[in-house]
């Protein structure tokens, strides 16, 4: 039996999630190129923050004011949180997040990582195994 460590950074899994997009994530308010390990750490924090917001599995969350470079990062976090991301500047409803809130959600997610880490680890393992 092969054990997959949740601490191993898996480049192929991250690349399969984002495709050919660049690894860009917010660091100190600036969206910049990052390493795979930093991308995974930050995308996990956003996923945890989205889980804190208590969206239901399969919900669609509309992100407003996002530039194209932000979308792979946000979409990946949504996949790990089991929600769907939609991008538009005109949105009505309750599941709306502005691009300015992303870093706040990451901060919250960092605080709640213990509660949601196991769920995200299982999701990443399923992605690695192709389940």
C-alpha positions in Angstrom: 0.0 0.0 0.0 1.3 3.4 -0.9 0.9 6.3 1.5 0.5 9.8 0.1 1.7 12.3 2.5 -0.5 15.4 2.7 2.7 17.4 3.3 4.2 16.5 -0.1 3.7 19.2 -2.6 2.5 17.6 -5.8 3.3 19.7 -8.8 1.4 17.5 -11.2 -1.8 17.8 -9.1 -1.5 21.6 -8.9 -0.8 21.8 -12.7 -3.8 19.5 -13.4 -6.0 21.9 -11.5 -4.8 25.1 -13.1 -3.8 23.8 -16.5 -1.4 26.0 -18.4 -2.0 29.1 -16.2 0.8 30.7 -14.3 1.2 30.2 -10.6 0.1 33.6 -9.4 -1.1 34.3 -5.9 -1.6 37.3 -3.6 1.3 38.2 -1.4 1.0 41.3 0.7 -1.7 42.7 -1.6 0.2 42.1 -4.8 -0.6 39.2 -7.2 2.7 37.8 -8.2 4.4 34.6 -9.5 5.0 32.1 -6.8 6.5 28.6 -6.4 4.2 25.5 -6.4 4.6 25.1 -2.6 3.6 28.7 -1.9 0.7 28.5 -4.4 -0.6 25.4 -2.7 -0.3 26.9 0.8 -2.1 30.1 -0.2 -4.8 28.3 -2.2 -5.5 26.1 0.8 -5.9 29.2 3.0 -8.5 30.6 0.6 -10.3 27.2 0.5 -10.4 27.1 4.3 -11.7 30.7 4.3 -14.5 29.7 1.8 -15.3 26.7 4.0 -15.7 29.0 7.0 -18.3 31.0 5.1 -20.3 27.8 5.2 -21.3 27.5 1.5 -22.9 24.2 0.7 -21.2 21.6 -1.5 -21.9 22.5 -5.1 -22.9 26.1 -4.5 -21.8 28.7 -7.0 -20.0 31.7 -5.7 -19.8 34.8 -7.9 -16.5 36.6 -7.7 -16.6 40.2 -8.9 -13.8 42.5 -9.9 -11.3 39.7 -10.7 -8.6 40.1 -13.3 -7.8 37.1 -15.5 -4.6 36.3 -13.5 -6.6 35.8 -10.3 -9.0 33.3 -11.7 -6.9 30.1 -11.7 -6.0 30.7 -8.0 -9.6 31.4 -7.0 -11.0 28.5 -9.1 -8.5 26.1 -7.5 -9.5 27.1 -4.0 -13.2 26.7 -4.9 -12.5 23.2 -6.2 -10.8 22.3 -2.9 -13.8 23.8 -1.0 -16.2 21.8 -3.2 -17.9 24.9 -4.6 -18.1 26.4 -8.0 -16.6 29.8 -9.0 -18.2 32.2 -11.4 -16.7 35.4 -12.5 -18.7 38.5 -13.5 -18.9 42.2 -12.6 -22.6 42.2 -12.4 -24.1 39.8 -9.7 -27.2 39.6 -7.6 -27.8 37.2 -4.7 -26.1 36.2 -1.5 -23.1 34.2 -2.8 -21.0 37.2 -4.0 -17.4 37.9 -3.1 -15.5 40.8 -4.4 -11.8 40.4 -5.3 -10.9 42.7 -2.4 -12.2 40.1 0.0 -9.9 37.3 -1.2 -7.0 38.1 1.1 -9.4 38.6 4.1 -10.8 35.1 3.5 -7.2 33.8 3.3 -6.5 35.3 6.7 -9.6 33.7 8.2 -8.7 30.4 6.5 -5.3 30.5 8.1 -6.9 30.7 11.5 -9.3 27.9 10.8 -6.9 25.6 9.0 -7.0 22.9 11.7 -10.7 22.4 11.3 -10.7 22.1 7.5 -7.3 20.7 6.7 -8.4 17.1 6.7 -11.2 17.8 4.2 -8.9 19.6 1.8 -6.2 16.8 2.2 -8.8 14.2 1.2 -9.8 16.3 -1.8 -6.2 16.6 -2.9 -5.7 12.9 -2.4 -8.7 12.1 -4.5 -7.4 14.4 -7.2 -4.0 12.7 -7.1 -5.6 9.3 -7.4 -8.1 10.4 -10.0 -11.2 9.5 -7.9 
